[in-house]
Amino acid sequence: MKETEVVIMGSGPAGLQASIHASRRSKVLVFGRLEASNLWNAHIDNYLSLSYPISGQELLINSREKAKELGVEFLEEDVVDVEIKDGGFLILGEKEQVLCRALVMAPGMRHERLNVPGEKEFLGRGVSYCADCDCMFFRGKVVAVIGGGSAALRASELLTRFARKVYLMWPSLEASGERLDELKDKGVEVLPAEVKEIKGTEKVESLVLSEGEIPVDGVFIELGSRGAYELAMQLGIQLDPVSMKFIVVDTNQRTSVKGIFAAGDVTGAPFQLAKAVGQGCVAGYHAGEYVRTGKW
């Protein structure tokens, strides 16, 4: 069994930034695989100081190398359970067990999949799960938003500011006639259709629907997200009372459980790189300070 001072759960932008800041004050270990981050298949051009788009892979790999230079240890496995133990925590990974005094939860979000042919193959090549992140790459293009809830409605409206044509499709939309009329007035074409397949060669080219096929350049799958709320509930961490999906934190990224911090997508929208990095900085700093001083 390993022992450390701070464990970071997640190796996306929030977790990596937390590890960098915590490492200046404490011994740090990170659980997670870079390729599991939603940023891995993304392209970034709306982040401070970037004058040209870079790949999410590049950013994540460079960040991990910086953390390693600062002495951060990495375990490429997922956390499967956490136990409160002796004033700290026992972190159970897929292979390793680690004792720590503070935990930063930054596992990101697992997006609901459509589970149709082509979805996995064209991820990052026309398929996206984040309209906020990727809308600018589809300026003047034809895109489809797939989903029937509020996330899909919001994504459709956002994309009308960039795309030449926006389809919103789902067999049954959870929206009032007035809301749909507002979207239609902005140019969104609503199709009560089921998507059967995403087709293309090097990138997305069309969607096969329950009735026919339409050409598109991009597909935004907006079915909502699942967080690490099962683990949070088990630990007694307070969740957002409206959605019961996101972890409630204070300005120091502290949760309702002493010694546990949270950062990034698990704390709710906006699901943006800049927000994840900022919260990761705060969480890592205060986790390190908590270990150093014992003050909560």
C-alpha angles and dihedrals in degrees: 000000000000125000127205138150104240127025119197114205105208135028100220122111095288093049095044093049090047090052092052094052096040091050091066089064107025149012109279137197125185126207119202148063122265093221090059090066117101086228092065094083096033133100117220128211104140099070128109115276096007112129093178135025118275130189122258088233091060093050094047095046093048091048092051091051090051090051091050090053087058092053101262114154120218130206113191096215137091128256109247099178144001127207127192105235135172096337091314139054140277109215114203114203130182089269110358134059118209132189116210142164098222134028129202113199109208106143095139120219131300107222120221110253127224090214099213130134112278096024096103095034095056099040105135090012098079101319115098138169095198123061091180091056101043108025094105092059090065100055108150092004135118113252139176127213114205119203143074105225139076094283091059093046092051092047091050092053092047093050093055086073091061114019125073091222131017126195122192112198136179132125092247124015121211095219139103121252088247092056092048090049089054090053092046090051087057091053102265113145110213116211120184090210138131118233113230103174144359111223136192145112113238091354140004114302107161149358124233108216134189086264113032136319131281130195116242136164097208141023122204112195107203107173097135127260141263120222137192089276094126090063092041091053091049090055093046094247114161115250131201102279094218102053100013086212105093131066117242114229136176127228090282091052090249118152125212090269117079112248096017122107129178134203141173130016094352088071093057139253145019093061095203136140093233093053093047093051093047093049091044090055092052094044094048093047094050094042089056091046091049091054092045099047106019089227119136 
